[in-house]
Amino acid sequence: MDELKAIEKLVNRAQQEPPAVNSIAGGILSRMHHSPPSRVAGLSVFAVLSAVAATIAMAFGAYAWFASPDPLIELYAPLQVGLLW
């Protein structure tokens, strides 16, 4: 029981103490200002090439969409012939 009372005292004392606040913003900001800028040229080239490829694919897709015949033309063909009579 003495151990439980000692633990309860420690818990109460820990709850009464304010938490320690350490600011790490200064260290992070100094590292950001003193570090060389990172190079993302490879990623930029990949992004540009992906955008160009997507544009070309969209152009071919739009051409194929507008150039394809109507799939329902087979259903309308007998009606169109019937109107000629």
C-alpha positions in Angstrom: 0.0 0.0 0.0 2.9 2.3 0.7 4.0 2.0 -2.9 0.6 2.9 -4.2 0.5 6.0 -2.0 3.9 7.0 -3.2 2.8 6.6 -6.8 -0.4 8.6 -6.1 1.8 11.4 -4.6 4.0 11.4 -7.7 1.0 11.4 -10.0 -0.5 14.4 -8.1 2.8 16.3 -8.2 3.2 15.6 -11.9 -0.3 16.9 -12.6 0.4 20.1 -10.7 3.6 20.9 -12.6 3.2 22.8 -15.9 4.6 21.0 -18.9 8.0 22.2 -20.2 7.7 24.0 -23.5 10.8 24.0 -25.7 10.6 26.0 -28.9 12.3 24.3 -31.8 11.2 26.9 -34.4 14.4 28.9 -34.2 16.6 25.9 -35.0 14.4 24.8 -37.9 14.3 28.3 -39.4 18.1 28.8 -39.1 18.6 25.5 -40.9 16.2 26.5 -43.6 17.9 29.8 -44.2 21.4 28.4 -44.2 20.8 25.3 -46.3 21.3 25.4 -50.0 18.1 25.2 -52.1 17.2 21.8 -53.3 17.2 21.0 -57.0 14.0 19.7 -58.5 15.0 20.0 -62.1 14.5 16.3 -62.8 11.0 16.3 -61.3 10.1 19.5 -63.2 11.2 17.9 -66.5 9.1 14.8 -65.7 6.1 17.0 -64.9 6.5 18.9 -68.2 6.9 15.8 -70.2 3.8 14.2 -68.5 1.8 17.3 -69.3 2.8 17.2 -73.0 2.1 13.5 -73.2 -1.4 14.0 -71.7 -2.1 16.8 -74.1 -1.2 14.7 -77.1 -3.2 11.8 -75.7 -6.2 14.1 -75.3 -5.9 15.4 -78.9 -5.8 11.8 -80.3 -8.7 10.9 -78.0 -10.8 13.8 -79.2 -10.0 13.1 -82.8 -11.0 9.4 -82.4 -14.2 10.4 -80.6 -15.3 12.8 -83.4 -14.1 10.6 -86.2 -15.8 7.4 -85.1 -19.1 6.6 -86.7 -22.3 6.6 -84.8 -22.9 3.2 -83.3 -26.6 3.5 -83.7 -26.4 4.0 -87.5 -27.1 0.3 -88.1 -30.4 0.7 -86.3 -31.4 3.8 -88.4 -30.3 2.4 -91.8 -33.6 0.4 -92.4 -35.7 3.5 -91.5 -33.7 5.7 -93.9 -34.1 3.3 -96.7 -37.8 3.0 -95.9 -38.3 6.7 -96.2 -37.0 6.6 -99.8 -39.9 4.5 -100.9 
